[in-house]
């Protein structure tokens, strides 16, 4: 067994279904021989996004793999890896590299040196005998503690080097740590005596499969629940205690309840300061529960810190709370009432018939047309994220893939393909703008060529809408923020069935036709001609 065969065998034992790749890597053919499907993308950062979307749906039990070539391939992968790192998602990058001993000879690109600060771990294998131990450490790093991408560089001469010993490798397990019992008693007592407590839930709820426990605890103490951007869908947003999630903009009740809270239980979140996550208002008494101790007291002062897996922490808190609460109370109605009042204020936009189409009408029609319990939806950065995120009601864990501490244009397309590969029975939708499709649109052909039946919805208003107020002179004199194109024709040229919608009442029929196309096993695209102006929820 040579180095490439050993790595492919390890991937097989780790239940890897496919590797995203581009285009020369010693692993590709060997994986194909072992029935691990290689999918060659058009752009490396989209390939990383595919691996990330796959990891998200499988919650780290199966981890997406991207295999670029040495030099330009791994160089072009940098933004995708940076995005996965910023959102804390495990992705395995197995890169080619120059022969052993040449990594520091100019102009050779040394990936370990350059990726060290955007990966949880980066290392180079210099001898085939190191492969089993290196991959054991890599999978342990990705499955345990704060998740993140790992990079392994494999020099060209190691792919073909023979292993002298039999391959000893077993699938690496995920380890869970339980909380300090004294901190649980203190935290529950504080919440029981609080006047206006709230739960602030992050993606640790999704990763630890803790939605049932979160619902049970929220109902037991009658606490409103808000989520972070990547934590959206960790709590069912049709639940009467749901405040929804927050990016730059949020449902108004979320902002109001967070501002009024005296105690905040932040669980499964790093509480990192970011413009794309709700920042903690001053003066809150915070209980911070996370599996990564270094996040506690990092950006937000914690009155009580708890280190542990979110599922185990919540189960311990439930057990402690039941010592004081014998019967689950009737769920309060004020949270849903506040949400309904906010939606009523937005009814004119959500129900608009105007032309060009109002983006919020698209969101409304999506919500009313697709099967929410069988849909995975994601967004792109900028205006599509801010318009979709506050209004979408995720009904089950993983039904919405929120992302964006880095917010790179185009990232949602790769995520959507990876999600579809992980969950072939789900309708997988990506909502993107015309600027985002300009970044990564050629990879729609990747979906067509590889028969990945995703649905892409393009909001086309011919401008970089998020820059409307920052490029005034540049646009007046030179048209700086104007972009454009006929993306339906573009999709057709790439082998993807496209539909162009110019009137609001045309969207639902086009959506249904596009959905039928995806059900037949092919990707589809719906291009919506939308208004330039916009408003965001506050």
C-alpha positions, 0 to 999 in steps of 0.5 A: 500500500502506498501513501495515496492508497493509505489515505484513501483507505482512511477516508473510507473508514471515516465514511467519506462519500466524496471528495471535492477536488481540483484538478491534480492531486495524488488522491483523486484516482485512488479514491475513485478506485475505492468508490469514493466519488471525486467531484471536480469543481470550477473554483477551489473555494467553491470546492471547500464550500462543498466540503463545508456544507457536507460537514454541516449537514452531518454535524461533524460525524462525517467530515467533508474533504477537499483535495487541491493540487500543490501551488495554485490549487491550495493558494486559491483555496485560502478564502474558502478555508478562511470562511470555514475557520471563521464559522468554526466548521470542520473541513479536511484539506488534503493538499499536494505539495512540493517534494520533501525538502523543497518547501522553503525554496522560493517560489514554492508555496508552503501551505502549512506556513500560510494556512496556520492562522486559518486552520485549527491544525496544519501539518505536513507529512514527510514520510508515508509512515506518518500517515495513520498517526497524522490522520488520527490527530486530524480527525480528533482535532476536527471532532473535538473541542471548538471545530475548525478546518485542518490542513494536511500537506502531502508532498508529491513523492509521499503519494507513491511511497510504500508503507512498510507496515500494515495500516493501523487506523480506526475511526476517530470518536467524538468525545463529550465532556459534562459540566461542573455540577456546582456551576449547574446549580448556580446557573439554574438558581440564577435563571429561576430567580431572574426577572427577564431571562433569555436564552442565546443559542449558537451552533453548538446546539446543532453540533451536539444534537441538543435541540430537544433539550433546548426546547425542553429547558426553554419550556420548563422555565418559559424562556424566550430563545434567540439564535446566532447566525450559524445557530439558526434552526437549532431551535424551531422558529415556529415555536411560540418561544422563538425570537428567531435569529440575528445577523446584522439585522434581526426580527424586532422582538429579538432586539427588544427582548435581548435589550430587556433581559437581566440574565442571558444563558448563552449556550453553544456559542463563542459570543465572539464580537462580530457585526454578523452576530448579535452583540451582547448589550452592556449590563447583562448577567451572562451565563456562558456555556460552551465546550471551549473554555478559551471563549469564556470571558473572551469578548463578554464578561461571564457571571457564570462560566460552564464548560461542557457539551451543550446537550450534556449541559442542558440535560443537567440544567433540566434535571436541576430545574425539575427539583424546583419545578414539578410541572411544566408551565403553559407556554407564554404567549407574549413572544409570539404576539410580539413576533406577529405584531412585527410581521404585521408591520412588514405585511405591505412588503411581504405581500407586495405586487410591485414591479420590479419585484420586492425581495420580501415577496420572494421570501414570503412565497418561498415560505408558503410554497416549499415543504419546510420540513424537507428543505435546507436553505442557505443564503449568500452574503450581503442583502440576500442574507439580511432579507432572508434571515430574519423572516425565514422560519426554520422548522428543524435542526439544520433546515437553515445553514446560517453562515458569515463571520467572514461573509465572502460573496459566493460561499452559499453555492458550494455550501448548497451543493455539499448539503445536497450531497449529504442529504439527497432527499431534501430540497436544497436552496441557495438564495444569492444576489447578482454580485455573488453569482458573478463571483462563483457562477461557473460552478453551477456547471459543476452541479449540472455535470455531476448531477447535483440537483440544487435550486439556485435563486438569483435576486437580480437588481443590477447593482451591488445593493449593499454598497449603495451608500458607500460608492456614491461619487464613484457610481455617479461618475463611473457606474461603479456599483452597477453589475448585470447579466441575464443569468437565465441564459447563462444557466442555460449555456451551462446546462442548467434549466433556468426561469426568469421571473419579472412579475411577483405572481410569476414566481410561485409557478416558476418555483414549482417548475424548478423544484420538479426539475430538481426532483428529476435529478438535475439542478435548476435556477430561478432568476428574479428581477427585483427592486434596487431599493430595500429596507432591513428589519430593525 
